[in-house]
Amino acid sequence: MTNPKLNLIAGSWVEGASVPNVNPSDTSDIVGHFSQASASDTQRAIQAAKAAFPEWSRSGIMQRHAILRKTSDEILARKEELGTLLSREEGKTLAEGIGETVRAAQVFDFFAGEALRLAGEVMPSVRPDIGVEITREPVGVIGLITPWNFPIAIPAWKIAPALCYGNTIVFKPAELVPASAWAIVDILHRAGLPEGVMNLVMGKGSIVGQEIVESADVDAISFTGSVGTGAHIAKASVPFMRKLQMEMGGKNPMIVLEDADLDLAVTTAVNSAFYSTGQRCTASSRIIVDEPIYDRFLVAMSERLAATRVGNALDPESHIGPVVDQSQLDQNMAYVDKGKAEGARLVTGGELVKRDTEGFYMTPALFADCSNDMTIAREEIFGPVAAVIPAKGYDHALEIANDTPFGLSAGICTTNLRYATHFKRNSQAGMVMVNLPTAGVDFHVPFGGRKGSSFGPREQGSYASEFFTTVKTSYTLA
């Protein structure tokens, strides 16, 4: 057994009971052992962040810039190593793991630049001889709670703006992916963050997460995860009137119209629904297809999926890796059974498969002849299961697309400019893609949705300042 990786509290590495981190591609491979924070550890981390806030909130912009830039540079220099680590613990293919690692480096680089662009406004008052200044100030102690599906990118796009704008952090990563989180925190720690500014508390949501949520000293929480957990955080935060930023999933539609380029549409649908093993909140698990091309589309999708290899994340021949763990695999297979029971036609996939190493493998499940009221068309599955729904033209397809309690991402494949323009304006989603996969967004523009998918200000890009800062208006008599 290797030495366990420890939690970081008040600038010191702190021991705790350790648990193994298992590779979902090869359950005999232990990625590492990671210490679990206790409730008291979490309380100490919160107090350390609170104590560090006054000085860090007034730190110089060059200090913040240098730390964020150093972090970006090291992540990029170690992209193959960190990408491999990510793929081992989460199960996405190595190409996706390295790509996500590069994305994290880009996020830190962007906010290193933003640290040098902090700005406000100066304007005259409506009253004579009075000046007005509008400035942004850091919020305080930020609780960051991140999911397992993007174990480097999502922590990066929460941590980087929090530090850029002068906040201190208590960071709880998902239990399934501590290695990527620990690596980022270790890099930041060595980049020169003062003690207490960045605190890492790994462990159970019921212990660590609950302590963060129940603490009156946590000024804001940025959360990505399930709808149920998001609702719990929101309810628990009401007594504190704290700021919240929550991303909670989606049931994203991809419309394929009769005029679409069929090959492009199939490529887009396969990427949207099944890459990253469908374990993306932006994945398109509802594919809405115009009736005139419905049968041709299903044949083309089946052929494409037949050529798609499910395998070990580190195997360069693999297009799709394993599901993250046994619990998620069981949940996915239960949805496959539910789809069959409700009358959907399983065209291909939805089967457990064996590979050279023991892992959580299943073939992508493509259901046809679905209706939008079926369970597999209503609930977020978070796995490689997609429902194809027939539509009678564009208007009907749009109606189906918007008929969901979620509103994160939506896509359309069409060569008709009028339909594309209308869809961009009338889709009830926070992000709209035309002839592109519903998953895959840039780091310098806002990320977020509507309805049950998101709550609070957007993430990423300059829009991150809306959450990580608070506005102050000052008046001065000349």
Backbone torsions as a table, in degrees:
resi	resn	phi	psi	omega
1	MET	NA	128.5	177.9
2	THR	-77.2	162.8	177.3
3	ASN	-62.9	133.1	-178.6
4	PRO	-69.6	149.2	172.4
5	LYS	-78.0	139.4	-170.1
6	LEU	-104.9	164.8	173.1
7	ASN	-78.5	152.9	178.3
8	LEU	-109.8	116.2	-178.5
9	ILE	-134.2	123.2	178.3
10	ALA	54.3	37.2	176.2
11	GLY	84.0	0.8	-179.2
12	SER	-120.9	147.5	176.7
13	TRP	-84.1	126.2	-169.8
14	VAL	-118.1	130.5	-179.3
15	GLU	-76.9	160.2	174.1
16	GLY	-164.7	173.0	176.1
17	ALA	-58.1	133.2	-173.9
18	SER	-104.6	151.7	177.2
19	VAL	-130.2	152.0	-179.9
20	PRO	-78.6	149.7	175.6
21	ASN	-108.8	112.9	-170.1
22	VAL	-97.5	136.1	176.7
23	ASN	-75.3	117.9	-178.4
24	PRO	-69.8	-16.3	174.5
25	SER	-81.0	-22.8	-175.7
26	ASP	-155.1	95.0	-171.9
27	THR	-67.7	-8.8	175.1
28	SER	-83.7	-9.9	-178.4
29	ASP	-94.6	114.2	176.7
30	ILE	-95.0	115.3	-177.0
31	VAL	-66.2	-32.9	180.0
32	GLY	168.2	176.8	175.4
33	HIS	-116.3	139.3	-171.7
34	PHE	-133.1	134.0	-177.2
35	SER	-70.0	143.1	177.6
36	GLN	-100.3	128.2	177.6
37	ALA	-78.3	146.1	176.2
38	SER	-94.1	176.9	175.9
39	ALA	-62.1	-41.5	-179.9
40	SER	-68.9	-35.3	174.8
41	ASP	-59.3	-44.1	-178.8
42	THR	-65.0	-40.7	177.3
43	GLN	-62.1	-41.0	178.3
44	ARG	-65.6	-37.0	177.8
45	ALA	-63.7	-42.4	178.6
46	ILE	-62.8	-43.7	179.9
47	GLN	-67.7	-34.4	176.6
48	ALA	-64.7	-42.5	178.1
49	ALA	-64.7	-39.2	178.9
50	LYS	-64.7	-41.4	-179.7
51	ALA	-68.7	-32.2	-177.7
52	ALA	-81.4	-16.6	-172.1
53	PHE	-62.4	-46.5	-175.8
54	PRO	-55.2	-45.1	-178.3
55	GLU	-73.7	-44.2	-177.9
56	TRP	-66.1	-35.8	-178.6
57	SER	-65.5	-19.6	178.8
58	ARG	-110.7	13.7	-179.7
59	SER	-68.7	157.7	-178.6
60	GLY	-72.0	150.2	-177.2
61	ILE	-67.8	-27.8	177.8
62	MET	-69.5	-34.0	177.4
63	GLN	-64.2	-46.0	179.3
64	ARG	-65.3	-44.4	179.6
65	HIS	-57.3	-46.6	-175.7
66	ALA	-64.0	-41.8	-178.6
67	ILE	-66.4	-45.2	-179.8
68	LEU	-66.6	-37.5	179.3
69	ARG	-69.0	-41.5	176.5
70	LYS	-59.6	-41.9	179.7
71	THR	-62.4	-46.0	178.3
72	SER	-59.3	-46.3	-176.8
73	ASP	-62.3	-41.6	-178.3
74	GLU	-70.6	-41.1	178.2
75	ILE	-59.3	-44.8	-179.3
76	LEU	-65.5	-40.5	179.9
77	ALA	-65.7	-26.5	-177.4
78	ARG	-108.3	25.3	-171.2
79	LYS	-60.2	-39.5	179.4
80	GLU	-67.8	-43.1	179.7
81	GLU	-63.7	-49.8	-177.5
82	LEU	-70.9	-35.9	176.4
83	GLY	-63.3	-38.9	176.6
84	THR	-65.6	-43.1	177.0
85	LEU	-58.3	-46.0	179.1
86	LEU	-59.4	-48.8	-178.0
87	SER	-65.4	-34.6	177.6
88	ARG	-65.1	-40.1	-174.8
89	GLU	-90.4	-23.9	-176.3
90	GLU	-106.8	-33.4	174.7
91	GLY	104.3	-3.6	175.7
92	LYS	-74.6	156.7	-175.0
93	THR	-60.0	158.6	-177.3
94	LEU	-60.4	-39.6	178.1
95	ALA	-60.7	-41.2	177.8
96	GLU	-68.9	-37.9	179.7
97	GLY	-64.2	-44.0	177.7
98	ILE	-67.5	-40.3	177.9
99	GLY	-60.1	-41.4	178.6
100	GLU	-66.9	-37.1	178.6
101	THR	-63.8	-42.8	175.8
102	VAL	-61.2	-40.3	177.8
103	ARG	-58.6	-42.7	178.5
104	ALA	-61.8	-42.0	177.5
105	ALA	-61.1	-41.0	179.1
106	GLN	-64.4	-37.6	178.9
107	VAL	-63.9	-47.0	179.2
108	PHE	-64.3	-37.5	178.0
109	ASP	-64.1	-42.9	179.7
110	PHE	-59.3	-47.0	-176.6
111	PHE	-77.3	-19.4	168.6
112	ALA	-62.1	-41.2	176.3
113	GLY	-67.7	-40.9	179.2
114	GLU	-60.8	-31.4	178.7
115	ALA	-61.0	-27.7	178.4
116	LEU	-90.5	-2.4	-178.4
117	ARG	-114.7	17.1	178.7
118	LEU	-61.4	130.1	-171.9
119	ALA	-145.8	165.1	175.2
120	GLY	-140.0	-160.8	180.0
121	GLU	-132.1	145.3	171.8
122	VAL	-123.9	127.5	-178.2
123	MET	-148.9	158.2	179.4
124	PRO	-76.6	150.3	172.8
125	SER	-78.8	162.5	172.8
126	VAL	-72.3	-12.8	176.6
127	ARG	-98.2	141.7	-177.9
128	PRO	-65.7	147.2	173.8
129	ASP	66.3	22.6	177.3
130	ILE	-124.8	133.1	176.3
131	GLY	-106.3	151.5	-178.9
132	VAL	-124.9	131.3	174.2
133	GLU	-120.4	134.6	176.7
134	ILE	-117.3	119.1	-175.9
135	THR	-128.5	162.2	174.3
136	ARG	-113.4	135.3	179.9
137	GLU	-125.0	153.7	178.6
138	PRO	-62.9	154.4	-175.7
139	VAL	-80.2	-42.4	-177.4
140	GLY	142.1	-133.5	178.4
141	VAL	-84.1	123.4	-178.9
142	ILE	-109.8	125.2	171.5
143	GLY	-89.2	123.1	179.5
144	LEU	-111.7	121.8	-179.6
145	ILE	-124.2	115.1	-170.1
146	THR	-117.7	157.7	-177.1
147	PRO	-91.9	179.5	-176.2
148	TRP	-91.1	-14.0	-168.6
149	ASN	-80.0	-25.7	173.6
150	PHE	-129.8	78.5	-167.3
151	PRO	-74.0	-11.0	174.3
152	ILE	-112.2	-43.9	-174.2
153	ALA	-67.2	-47.2	-177.0
154	ILE	-66.8	-45.7	172.2
155	PRO	-55.4	-39.5	-179.4
156	ALA	-61.6	-45.6	-175.2
157	TRP	-79.0	-1.0	168.7
158	LYS	-100.6	-44.9	-176.6
159	ILE	-66.4	-47.5	-173.4
160	ALA	-58.5	-50.1	178.5
161	PRO	-68.8	-33.2	178.0
162	ALA	-58.2	-45.8	179.7
163	LEU	-73.0	-40.4	-179.8
164	CYS	-53.7	-42.7	-175.5
165	TYR	-92.0	6.0	170.4
166	GLY	93.1	20.3	176.8
167	ASN	-91.3	163.6	171.1
168	THR	-108.8	161.5	-164.1
169	ILE	-131.9	139.7	162.8
170	VAL	-119.7	113.8	-168.8
171	PHE	-112.2	119.6	175.0
172	LYS	-115.6	106.2	176.7
173	PRO	-80.7	166.5	176.1
174	ALA	-63.3	146.4	-177.1
175	GLU	-61.4	-30.8	-174.1
176	LEU	-76.7	-16.7	-172.8
177	VAL	-134.1	57.6	-178.6
178	PRO	-73.7	-24.9	-172.6
179	ALA	-64.6	-46.5	-179.8
180	SER	-63.5	-42.9	179.5
181	ALA	-62.3	-45.1	-179.1
182	TRP	-61.7	-40.4	-178.9
183	ALA	-61.6	-43.4	179.2
184	ILE	-64.2	-44.8	-178.7
185	VAL	-64.9	-39.6	177.2
186	ASP	-60.6	-42.3	178.4
187	ILE	-63.6	-46.0	179.2
188	LEU	-62.1	-41.5	-179.7
189	HIS	-60.5	-45.3	179.8
190	ARG	-74.2	-18.5	177.7
191	ALA	-74.2	-10.2	173.2
192	GLY	114.5	16.3	177.1
193	LEU	-63.5	133.5	176.1
194	PRO	-62.5	153.8	-177.1
195	GLU	-62.0	139.6	178.5
196	GLY	89.3	-14.9	-178.5
197	VAL	-71.0	-40.3	-179.6
198	MET	-121.8	119.0	179.7
199	ASN	-124.0	129.5	180.0
200	LEU	-109.6	122.5	178.0
201	VAL	-127.8	101.3	-179.9
202	MET	-88.0	146.3	177.9
203	GLY	150.9	-166.0	-174.3
204	LYS	-74.4	142.5	175.9
205	GLY	-62.7	-34.9	-178.8
206	SER	-67.9	-18.5	178.9
207	ILE	-108.3	-63.7	-175.7
208	VAL	-69.2	-50.0	179.8
209	GLY	-60.7	-40.1	-178.6
210	GLN	-65.5	-38.9	177.8
211	GLU	-62.4	-40.3	178.1
212	ILE	-63.3	-46.0	-176.4
213	VAL	-66.0	-34.9	-174.8
214	GLU	-88.7	-3.3	-176.4
215	SER	-84.8	127.6	175.9
216	ALA	-70.9	-13.0	-178.5
217	ASP	-91.6	0.2	174.0
218	VAL	-94.4	115.0	-171.8
219	ASP	-83.4	-22.4	-178.8
220	ALA	-158.1	152.4	177.2
221	ILE	-130.6	129.5	171.3
222	SER	-110.4	119.4	-171.9
223	PHE	-128.4	138.8	167.9
224	THR	-129.5	125.2	-177.4
225	GLY	171.7	-149.3	-173.5
226	SER	-78.2	159.0	177.7
227	VAL	-61.8	-42.8	-178.4
228	GLY	-61.7	-44.8	179.1
229	THR	-67.6	-38.2	177.4
230	GLY	-61.3	-42.2	178.3
231	ALA	-64.0	-38.2	178.0
232	HIS	-64.2	-43.9	179.0
233	ILE	-62.9	-42.7	-179.7
234	ALA	-61.6	-45.5	-179.2
235	LYS	-64.2	-43.2	-179.1
236	ALA	-68.7	-22.0	-176.7
237	SER	-86.6	-14.7	-176.7
238	VAL	-56.4	-45.2	-179.4
239	PRO	-60.1	-25.4	-177.7
240	PHE	-95.0	-9.2	-178.6
241	MET	51.4	39.1	-177.1
242	ARG	-84.3	160.5	175.2
243	LYS	-73.7	142.5	179.0
244	LEU	-130.3	143.0	173.1
245	GLN	-136.9	114.1	-172.8
246	MET	-134.8	129.9	172.8
247	GLU	-114.2	122.2	-166.6
248	MET	-129.9	20.3	171.2
249	GLY	109.5	-175.0	-177.5
250	GLY	-167.7	167.4	171.5
251	LYS	-132.6	71.5	-162.1
252	ASN	-77.5	133.7	179.2
253	PRO	-90.8	147.8	169.4
254	MET	-127.2	112.1	179.7
255	ILE	-89.7	134.0	174.3
256	VAL	-121.3	110.4	-177.4
257	LEU	-89.0	164.9	-177.4
258	GLU	-57.9	-33.3	-176.1
259	ASP	-85.5	0.5	-175.6
260	ALA	-66.2	152.7	168.4
261	ASP	-70.3	109.9	-170.3
262	LEU	-61.4	-43.0	-179.1
263	ASP	-63.2	-43.6	177.5
264	LEU	-63.6	-40.8	-178.9
265	ALA	-62.9	-41.8	179.6
266	VAL	-65.9	-45.7	177.3
267	THR	-58.3	-44.1	-179.5
268	THR	-65.4	-41.8	-178.5
269	ALA	-68.3	-42.2	178.9
270	VAL	-62.8	-45.4	177.7
271	ASN	-60.7	-47.8	-176.5
272	SER	-61.8	-43.3	-171.5
273	ALA	-87.5	-34.3	-165.0
274	PHE	-121.8	-18.5	178.5
275	TYR	-69.4	156.9	-168.9
276	SER	56.3	28.3	179.6
277	THR	57.7	27.4	-179.9
278	GLY	70.9	8.4	-174.1
279	GLN	-93.7	56.9	178.9
280	ARG	-134.5	137.7	178.2
281	CYS	-67.0	-17.6	177.6
282	THR	-95.8	4.0	179.9
283	ALA	-62.7	146.2	179.3
284	SER	-98.3	100.2	-179.6
285	SER	-100.2	3.5	171.5
286	ARG	-122.3	111.8	179.8
287	ILE	-109.3	113.1	-172.1
288	ILE	-104.7	114.2	-168.4
289	VAL	-118.0	132.3	176.6
290	ASP	-58.6	133.0	-173.9
291	GLU	-56.3	-38.3	-178.7
292	PRO	-60.1	-25.3	179.6
293	ILE	-114.2	9.2	-173.5
294	TYR	-55.9	-53.2	-176.9
295	ASP	-65.3	-42.1	178.8
296	ARG	-63.0	-38.8	179.2
297	PHE	-63.8	-44.6	-179.3
298	LEU	-62.2	-41.2	178.5
299	VAL	-62.8	-45.5	-178.8
300	ALA	-65.4	-40.0	177.5
301	MET	-63.6	-43.7	-179.5
302	SER	-61.1	-42.7	179.1
303	GLU	-64.1	-42.1	-179.9
304	ARG	-65.2	-42.4	-179.3
305	LEU	-69.0	-30.8	177.6
306	ALA	-63.9	-27.7	179.6
307	ALA	-93.2	3.9	-178.4
308	THR	-94.8	122.2	-175.9
309	ARG	-95.7	127.8	172.4
310	VAL	-96.1	127.6	-178.1
311	GLY	-167.7	-172.1	179.9
312	ASN	-54.5	133.1	-176.8
313	ALA	-57.7	-29.1	-177.5
314	LEU	-89.8	-3.3	177.6
315	ASP	-81.5	120.0	-177.9
316	PRO	-63.3	-15.9	178.4
317	GLU	-82.1	-11.9	-176.9
318	SER	-78.6	133.3	171.9
319	HIS	-93.1	-31.9	-177.7
320	ILE	-135.0	134.9	179.7
321	GLY	-90.1	-167.5	-179.8
322	PRO	-78.4	169.3	167.8
323	VAL	-71.6	156.1	-168.7
324	VAL	-66.6	-35.4	179.1
325	ASP	-161.1	177.0	-176.6
326	GLN	-63.1	-39.1	-179.7
327	SER	-61.5	-44.3	179.1
328	GLN	-67.1	-38.0	178.1
329	LEU	-62.8	-43.9	178.2
330	ASP	-61.9	-40.9	179.3
331	GLN	-63.6	-43.5	179.3
332	ASN	-60.5	-45.8	-178.3
333	MET	-66.8	-31.5	175.8
334	ALA	-65.5	-37.5	176.5
335	TYR	-67.8	-36.4	176.0
336	VAL	-60.3	-45.8	177.9
337	ASP	-62.8	-39.2	179.9
338	LYS	-64.7	-41.3	178.2
339	GLY	-60.0	-45.1	177.8
340	LYS	-62.2	-44.2	-176.8
341	ALA	-64.2	-30.6	-178.1
342	GLU	-88.6	2.4	173.1
343	GLY	100.8	3.4	175.5
344	ALA	-73.0	149.7	-179.3
345	ARG	-97.6	117.9	179.1
346	LEU	-78.7	108.0	-177.2
347	VAL	-76.5	-43.5	-178.9
348	THR	-160.3	155.3	172.7
349	GLY	80.0	-157.6	-179.0
350	GLY	74.6	28.7	-177.6
351	GLU	-123.0	147.5	172.1
352	LEU	-74.4	140.9	180.0
353	VAL	-131.6	151.4	178.1
354	LYS	-103.2	144.0	174.7
355	ARG	-127.9	-178.7	-177.4
356	ASP	-60.9	-29.5	177.1
357	THR	-112.6	148.0	179.8
358	GLU	-73.0	124.3	-178.4
359	GLY	-157.4	-175.1	-174.3
360	PHE	-101.6	73.0	-171.9
361	TYR	-102.6	137.3	171.2
362	MET	-145.0	151.3	177.4
363	THR	-82.9	145.6	-180.0
364	PRO	-58.2	129.9	-177.5
365	ALA	-97.9	122.7	178.0
366	LEU	-115.4	114.1	177.7
367	PHE	-99.5	141.8	176.1
368	ALA	-119.0	171.0	177.0
369	ASP	56.5	40.5	-179.7
370	CYS	-91.0	155.5	170.0
371	SER	-112.7	156.4	-173.0
372	ASN	-73.1	-6.4	178.1
373	ASP	-97.1	0.4	176.1
374	MET	-70.5	152.0	-179.4
375	THR	-56.7	-41.8	-177.7
376	ILE	-70.0	-11.2	175.9
377	ALA	-102.4	-5.6	-177.2
378	ARG	-108.7	-40.5	-171.8
379	GLU	-98.9	143.8	175.7
380	GLU	-72.4	119.7	-176.9
381	ILE	-88.0	-37.0	-179.6
382	PHE	63.1	43.9	177.0
383	GLY	-159.1	-179.7	-175.3
384	PRO	-80.4	66.2	179.8
385	VAL	-134.1	121.8	-177.7
386	ALA	-129.6	143.8	179.5
387	ALA	-110.0	124.8	176.4
388	VAL	-97.3	125.7	-174.0
389	ILE	-118.8	125.9	177.9
390	PRO	-75.3	146.9	179.4
391	ALA	-133.9	146.7	178.7
392	LYS	-96.7	70.8	178.2
393	GLY	91.5	175.9	-173.4
394	TYR	-61.5	-47.5	-176.1
395	ASP	-59.9	-42.8	178.4
396	HIS	-65.5	-41.0	178.7
397	ALA	-61.7	-42.4	178.7
398	LEU	-63.2	-40.7	179.0
399	GLU	-60.9	-44.6	177.8
400	ILE	-64.2	-44.3	-177.7
401	ALA	-57.9	-40.3	-176.8
402	ASN	-84.0	-9.7	-178.6
403	ASP	-84.1	76.2	-178.8
404	THR	-160.2	148.3	176.5
405	PRO	-74.9	-6.5	-179.0
406	PHE	-102.6	168.4	179.1
407	GLY	-164.3	51.6	-177.8
408	LEU	-87.5	-64.8	-175.6
409	SER	-134.2	151.4	178.3
410	ALA	-150.7	147.8	-178.2
411	GLY	-135.4	160.6	175.5
412	ILE	-143.7	138.5	172.8
413	CYS	-111.3	115.9	-177.5
414	THR	-160.9	154.6	171.7
415	THR	-106.3	8.0	-177.7
416	ASN	-97.2	114.1	-177.1
417	LEU	-62.8	-35.2	-178.8
418	ARG	-64.4	-45.3	178.6
419	TYR	-65.0	-42.0	179.9
420	ALA	-61.1	-44.2	-179.5
421	THR	-66.3	-43.9	179.5
422	HIS	-63.1	-40.1	-179.2
423	PHE	-65.3	-42.1	179.2
424	LYS	-59.8	-34.4	-178.3
425	ARG	-84.8	-25.7	-170.6
426	ASN	-113.5	-4.8	173.6
427	SER	-70.5	131.8	-179.2
428	GLN	-90.1	59.6	-179.3
429	ALA	-136.4	156.1	179.5
430	GLY	-77.5	-22.6	180.0
431	MET	-136.3	133.2	-176.6
432	VAL	-125.4	133.9	-178.6
433	MET	-119.2	132.4	176.6
434	VAL	-112.8	116.4	-178.3
435	ASN	58.0	32.6	178.0
436	LEU	-139.6	156.1	175.3
437	PRO	-61.8	150.3	177.8
438	THR	-70.0	-20.5	177.2
439	ALA	-102.1	141.7	-178.7
440	GLY	114.7	99.2	-177.2
441	VAL	-131.2	160.8	180.0
442	ASP	-83.6	156.2	-175.7
443	PHE	-84.2	-12.7	-173.1
444	HIS	-105.4	9.1	-179.7
445	VAL	-126.0	160.5	-174.4
446	PRO	-66.5	144.2	178.0
447	PHE	-121.9	130.9	176.3
448	GLY	159.7	171.5	-175.0
449	GLY	-132.2	-162.3	-177.6
450	ARG	-127.3	178.4	177.8
451	LYS	51.9	-133.3	-174.7
452	GLY	-77.8	-0.4	-177.5
453	SER	-80.7	-35.2	-171.0
454	SER	-143.2	155.5	174.6
455	PHE	-146.7	131.5	178.8
456	GLY	96.5	-176.5	-177.6
457	PRO	-63.4	157.5	180.0
458	ARG	-67.4	157.5	173.4
459	GLU	-97.6	161.2	171.6
460	GLN	73.1	159.5	179.6
461	GLY	60.7	-166.7	179.9
462	SER	-65.5	-19.6	178.1
463	TYR	-65.6	-17.4	178.4
464	ALA	-60.4	-25.5	-179.9
465	SER	-61.9	-24.7	-179.5
466	GLU	-62.9	-32.1	179.3
467	PHE	-92.9	-43.4	-170.7
468	PHE	-85.4	1.9	174.9
469	THR	-133.4	163.5	172.2
470	THR	-124.1	145.4	-173.3
471	VAL	-90.5	137.7	175.7
472	LYS	-124.6	134.9	175.2
473	THR	-112.4	123.5	-177.6
474	SER	-117.9	138.7	179.2
475	TYR	-115.5	138.9	179.1
476	THR	-134.2	128.6	174.3
477	LEU	-81.4	123.5	-178.1
478	ALA	-67.6	NA	NA
